[in-house]
Amino acid sequence: MLQFSKIKIGVILGIILLGCLFSAPNLIPQASLDKLPSWVPKTVINLGLDLQGGSHLLYEVDTDSFVKERLATVLDDIRDKLRHATPPIGYQNPSTAGGVVSLRVIDSSTQNADPKMTEAARPLLQQATNGMDLTIADDGQVTARYSDQALQQLRIQVVAQAIDVIRKRVDETGTKEPTIIREGEDRIVIQLPGVKDPQHIKDIIGRTAKMTFRMVDEAAMVSGQPAPTDEVLDVVDTRSNTPQKLIVQKRVTVAGENLTDAQQSFENGSQPVVAFKFDGIGAKKFGDATVQNVGKRFAIVLDGKVISAPVIKDAILGGSGIISGNFTVQSAADLALLLRAGALPANLTVIEERTVGADLGADSIAAGKLACEIAIVAIVVAMLFLYGLFGVFADIALVLNAVLILGALSLLGATLTFPGIAGMILTLGMAVDANVLILERVREEMRNGRSPVTAMEAGYREAQATIIDANATHCIATVFLFEFGSGPIKGFAITLLIGVVTSFFTSVYVTRLMTSVWLRRTRPKLLPL
């Protein structure tokens, strides 16, 4: 147990060296770090909201509206399929009231139910209502609804999609280490460390950013009478916010989902615009629309308002274009960001907003440092008093354990919160457990008359199984904390898990190496224990 090969010694020393290397940037000022070569590790531990201050936002996702929109989409799909069937299939009383899609299939010529029409409509209805419980009565009455399980899955999917879009938007703003997690069934917690004024980010997060490209109904604009297939939308001047009216077709020519990229750019050298690019499907639709409508206006609609309605001067076949309007540089950059991140699947409502001051964070850091210092001093003194020289070895391992924890957190780019500091303090207390078990076992072997070397070997050998079991149970507990916890609990679990691994390494391998070297060099007749 006390014999170490050169390879094993090299691995132990290498791990310690890497720990020192990755933890060192946390002790060096940022200005000095920036001057170091690029190959030198520079990643530092990020401080969480409770340590450096920042903003805390709680949003509620309007999943009910999303379900209503989904039902309306299903109904539109049903109507479209029935109208374009061969021959066309009639229907009446379409509705989505009460969370149920309903209509009655009829014969268009007689306005009465017809079993043949009902059977002809069946495959079309099944296709349009995929994932819903569909009922088709003999009199042609059709009802489709989501089961409770399907509704629950749909709401989970909406919140997960919203989190993904929010994360993309926040990352685009350059905010470091944001925390974006689900809370409950339909709420999202967003923590932004270091952000003192979250208004701009709130404006970015809160916009649904559903973009569509539609044709302007020029005839309706002349007559002033929108057709049933049209709708009247506000035209927003992004610089002055002066509303005007424009009649556009309800039919979407190209959807925003077909956008693959959007960047803020300049037209004529000074006018801010947004350059966009479609995927293959969007490029084809956009190209066909511009070929067929040269000389007409093409409305770009964002969240139900027209932000631009340029005249199509020539066919655009490359799948890219420019959104022009009275943009400022900031508004053009914000719109490009929203388009790149994608549209939110549902509206968000701010439920709670609070700002954590930097002073409170500084107090937390000071309290955490003081707690760590007291814990380390108390442990060091106790080990020296109880085990003498071997207590020194344990204390050295304790310091190396703290270095390895810092190095691991830095390597992972982890965010340290106050619960994380608590996890570190708990780990420091646990770090000497293995040494206590080993040294107490060595004392027992010495009382049984064993020699120093054999007593030490027996102590490490017999205690190892107990140490492994104890650390394994700790790991299992921390894994469950991480899996089922949220926010600060996850930070606590990560720090604790890293601490369990590093403390096992330092308590067993590092102290055993120091003990082995001391025994070979001094060859004592009695252990100072």
Residue pairs with C-beta under 8 A, 6 or more apart in sequence:
1 456
1 457
1 460
1 461
1 512
2 453
2 456
2 457
2 460
2 512
2 515
2 516
2 519
3 516
4 12
4 513
4 516
9 513
12 509
12 510
12 513
15 404
15 505
16 400
16 403
16 404
16 510
18 407
19 400
19 403
19 404
19 406
19 407
19 408
19 502
20 403
20 407
21 41
21 407
22 41
22 43
22 406
22 407
22 408
22 410
22 411
23 403
23 404
23 406
23 407
23 410
24 41
25 33
25 41
25 42
25 43
25 44
25 410
26 44
26 45
26 406
26 410
30 44
33 42
33 44
34 42
36 42
41 410
41 411
43 410
43 411
43 413
44 410
45 406
45 409
45 410
45 414
45 415
45 416
46 176
46 177
46 193
46 413
46 414
46 415
46 416
47 193
47 361
47 365
47 415
47 416
48 177
48 179
48 191
48 193
48 415
48 416
48 417
48 418
48 420
48 488
48 491
49 55
49 56
49 179
49 191
49 192
49 193
49 356
49 361
49 417
50 356
50 360
50 361
50 364
50 417
50 418
50 488
51 193
51 361
51 364
51 365
51 368
51 416
51 417
51 418
52 193
52 194
52 358
52 361
53 193
53 194
53 196
53 355
53 356
53 357
53 358
53 359
53 360
53 361
54 191
54 192
54 193
54 194
54 195
54 196
54 355
54 356
55 191
55 192
55 195
55 196
55 197
55 198
55 201
55 353
55 354
55 355
55 356
56 189
56 190
56 191
56 192
56 352
56 353
56 354
56 355
56 356
57 189
57 190
57 191
57 192
57 198
57 202
57 205
57 350
57 352
57 353
58 183
58 187
58 188
58 189
58 190
58 350
58 351
58 352
58 353
59 187
59 188
59 190
59 205
59 348
59 349
59 350
59 351
60 186
60 187
60 188
60 348
60 349
60 351
61 158
61 159
61 162
61 186
61 187
61 188
61 346
61 347
61 348
62 346
62 347
62 348
62 349
63 154
63 155
63 158
63 159
63 186
63 346
65 346
65 347
66 154
66 155
66 158
66 345
66 346
67 99
67 146
67 151
67 154
67 155
68 96
68 99
70 154
71 96
71 99
71 100
71 101
72 96
74 101
74 128
74 129
74 132
74 144
75 94
75 95
75 96
75 101
75 103
77 128
78 91
78 94
78 101
78 103
78 124
78 125
78 128
78 129
78 142
79 91
79 94
79 103
81 124
81 125
81 127
81 128
82 88
82 89
82 90
82 91
82 105
82 121
82 124
83 89
85 120
85 121
85 124
88 108
89 105
89 108
89 117
89 120
89 121
89 124
90 105
90 106
90 107
90 108
90 111
90 117
91 103
91 104
91 105
91 106
92 103
92 104
92 106
92 111
93 102
93 103
93 104
94 102
94 103
95 101
95 102
95 103
96 102
99 145
99 146
100 143
100 144
100 145
101 129
101 132
101 142
101 143
101 144
101 145
102 141
102 142
102 143
102 144
103 142
104 113
104 139
104 140
104 141
104 142
105 113
105 114
105 117
105 118
105 121
105 136
105 140
105 142
106 112
106 113
106 114
106 117
106 140
107 113
107 114
107 117
113 138
113 139
113 140
114 140
115 138
117 140
118 136
118 138
118 140
121 136
121 142
122 136
125 134
125 136
125 142
125 144
126 134
129 144
131 146
131 150
132 144
132 145
132 146
132 150
133 144
133 145
133 146
133 147
134 142
134 143
134 144
135 142
135 143
135 144
136 142
146 154
155 185
155 186
158 345
158 346
159 182
159 185
159 186
159 188
160 182
161 345
162 188
162 344
162 345
162 346
162 348
163 180
163 181
163 182
163 188
165 341
165 342
165 343
165 344
165 345
166 180
166 188
166 190
166 205
166 344
167 178
167 180
168 340
168 341
168 342
169 204
169 205
169 337
169 338
169 341
170 178
170 180
170 190
170 192
170 201
170 204
170 205
171 178
172 204
172 337
172 340
172 341
173 200
173 201
173 204
173 337
175 192
175 194
175 195
175 201
176 193
176 194
177 193
177 413
177 415
178 190
178 191
178 192
178 193
179 189
179 190
179 191
179 193
179 415
179 487
180 188
180 189
180 190
180 191
181 188
181 189
181 486
181 487
182 188
182 189
182 486
183 189
183 486
187 351
188 348
189 486
189 487
190 205
191 487
192 198
192 201
193 415
195 201
196 355
196 358
198 353
198 355
202 350
202 353
203 334
204 334
204 337
204 338
205 348
206 348
206 350
207 303
207 338
207 344
208 303
208 343
208 344
208 346
208 347
209 256
209 302
209 303
209 338
209 339
209 341
209 342
209 343
209 344
210 256
210 302
210 303
210 304
210 343
210 344
211 255
211 256
211 259
211 300
211 301
211 302
211 339
211 343
212 252
212 253
212 254
212 255
212 256
212 301
213 252
213 253
213 254
213 255
213 256
213 286
213 289
213 298
213 299
213 300
213 301
214 248
214 249
214 250
214 251
214 252
214 253
214 298
214 299
214 301
215 248
215 249
215 251
215 253
215 289
215 293
215 296
215 297
215 298
215 299
216 246
216 247
216 248
216 249
216 296
216 297
216 298
216 299
216 309
217 226
217 227
217 230
217 247
217 248
217 249
218 296
218 297
220 226
220 227
220 230
220 247
221 246
221 247
226 232
226 247
229 249
229 250
229 251
230 247
230 248
230 249
230 250
231 247
231 248
231 250
232 245
232 246
232 247
233 245
233 246
233 247
233 248
233 299
233 301
233 304
233 305
233 306
234 243
234 244
234 245
234 246
234 304
234 305
234 306
235 243
235 244
235 245
235 246
235 305
235 306
235 307
235 309
236 243
236 305
236 306
236 307
237 244
237 325
237 326
238 307
238 325
238 326
238 327
238 328
238 331
239 326
239 327
239 328
239 331
240 326
246 299
246 306
246 309
248 299
248 301
248 306
253 285
253 286
253 289
253 298
254 278
254 282
254 285
254 286
254 289
255 282
256 339
256 342
256 343
257 342
257 343
258 278
258 279
258 281
258 282
258 283
258 285
258 286
259 276
259 277
259 278
259 279
259 282
259 339
260 277
260 278
260 279
260 282
261 276
261 277
261 340
262 274
262 275
262 276
262 277
262 335
262 336
262 337
262 339
262 340
263 274
263 275
263 336
264 272
264 273
264 274
264 275
264 329
264 332
264 333
264 335
264 336
265 272
265 273
265 274
265 275
265 322
265 332
266 272
266 273
267 273
267 322
267 324
271 324
271 327
272 327
272 328
272 329
272 331
272 332
272 333
273 322
273 323
273 324
273 325
273 327
273 332
274 322
274 323
274 327
274 332
274 335
274 336
274 339
275 320
275 321
275 322
275 323
275 336
276 320
276 321
276 322
276 323
276 339
277 319
277 320
278 285
278 286
278 319
278 320
279 319
280 319
282 319
283 317
283 318
283 319
283 320
284 319
286 316
286 319
286 321
287 315
287 316
287 317
287 319
289 298
290 298
290 312
290 314
290 315
290 316
290 317
291 315
291 317
293 312
294 312
294 313
294 314
294 315
295 311
295 312
295 313
296 311
296 312
297 309
297 310
297 311
297 312
298 309
298 310
298 311
298 312
299 306
299 308
299 309
300 306
300 307
300 308
300 309
300 310
300 323
301 307
302 335
307 323
307 325
307 335
308 323
308 324
308 325
310 324
323 335
327 335
364 418
364 421
368 418
368 421
371 421
371 425
372 421
372 424
372 425
372 428
375 425
375 428
375 429
376 398
376 399
376 402
376 428
379 395
379 398
379 428
379 429
379 431
379 432
380 395
380 398
382 391
383 391
383 392
383 394
383 395
383 398
383 432
383 435
384 391
384 392
384 395
385 391
387 394
387 435
387 439
387 529
388 528
388 529
389 518
389 528
389 529
390 435
390 439
390 511
390 515
390 527
390 528
390 529
393 435
393 511
393 514
393 515
393 518
394 432
394 435
394 439
394 507
394 511
396 510
396 511
396 514
397 431
397 435
397 506
397 507
397 510
397 511
397 514
398 428
398 431
398 432
398 506
400 506
400 510
401 427
401 428
401 431
401 499
401 502
401 503
401 505
401 506
401 507
402 424
402 428
404 502
404 505
404 506
405 424
405 427
405 495
405 498
405 499
405 502
408 498
408 502
409 416
409 495
409 498
412 494
414 420
414 491
414 494
414 495
415 491
416 491
416 495
417 488
417 491
417 492
418 488
419 488
419 489
419 491
419 492
419 495
420 488
420 491
420 492
420 494
420 495
421 495
422 492
423 491
423 492
423 493
423 494
423 495
423 496
423 499
424 495
424 499
426 496
426 499
427 495
427 496
427 498
427 499
427 500
427 502
427 503
428 499
430 474
430 499
430 500
430 503
431 499
431 503
431 506
431 507
432 507
433 467
433 470
433 503
433 507
434 463
434 467
434 470
434 503
434 504
434 507
434 508
435 507
435 511
437 463
437 466
437 467
438 459
438 460
438 463
438 467
438 507
438 511
439 459
439 529
441 458
441 459
441 462
441 463
442 455
442 456
442 458
442 459
442 527
442 529
443 529
445 454
445 455
445 458
445 459
446 452
446 455
446 527
446 529
450 458
452 519
452 524
452 525
452 526
452 527
453 519
455 527
456 515
456 519
456 527
460 508
460 512
464 508
467 504
467 507
467 508
468 504
471 500
471 501
471 503
471 504
474 496
474 500
475 497
475 500
475 501
478 493
478 496
478 497
478 500
479 493
479 497
481 489
481 490
481 492
481 493
481 496
482 489
482 490
482 493
482 494
482 497
485 492
485 493
